[in-house]
Amino acid sequence: MNRDAVNGERRDGGRGGEARGGDAPTQRDGGSRLPVAAVAVPVLTCLATLGTLTLWTATGNAGTPARISVSEGRALLLPSPDGGTEATAAFFTVRNSGGADDVLTGVTGPAGHRVMLSRTVDIGRNARRMEMVRSATVPAGGALRMTPTTLDLMLSPAPARAPGDRLTFTLHFRNSPPLTAHAVASRPGPALDPPDTP
């Protein structure tokens, strides 16, 4: 066997190997393509998420902090048996026009007086009692309304005030700066809820 024959066999073998390698499936043949569903599901999920975020942004709520405002309130003067003032409860409407909840964490009142958040709780047999509340949520896009039968501010000792007098309170929040609000003193009557200003 001569050298040329051997080299020819090697060259043929090399070409033959190339031919066999050429028969193997490649990406061009489509052997490794992903099914359409495997691509469509994540794409559709991303599009749905993007659409939701776009709608949320268009409504003006994306990333907006709480925006708190307080309307003028009322301070209810409860008479004592001797004709004086036994207790004072104040009521405000706290609005939040922002896109995030905030929390009313406390209230300070006139100098020399202590203010606490309290809630009326039904204990059965037509009986109710007051209990302290540590905080109250002011919902995004909503309002926290204080009334004599829900949440209120108890002021003690009761200040010597006459109907029509104004008491000054400072409301403290978790994420917003404190706000000063005024409550007009009034005797018990039919219109005890705080004014509902737009």
Secondary structure, 3 states (H helix, E strand, C coil): CCHHHHHHHHHHHHHHHHHHHHHCCCHHHCCCCCCHHHHHHHHHHHHHHHHHHHHHHHCCCCCCCCCEEECCEEEEEEECCCCCEEEEEEECEEEECCCCCEEEEEEECCCCCEEEEEEEEEEECCEEEEEECCCEEECCCEEEECCCCCEEEEEECCCCCCCCCEEEEEEEECCCCCEEEEEEEECCCCCCCCCCCC
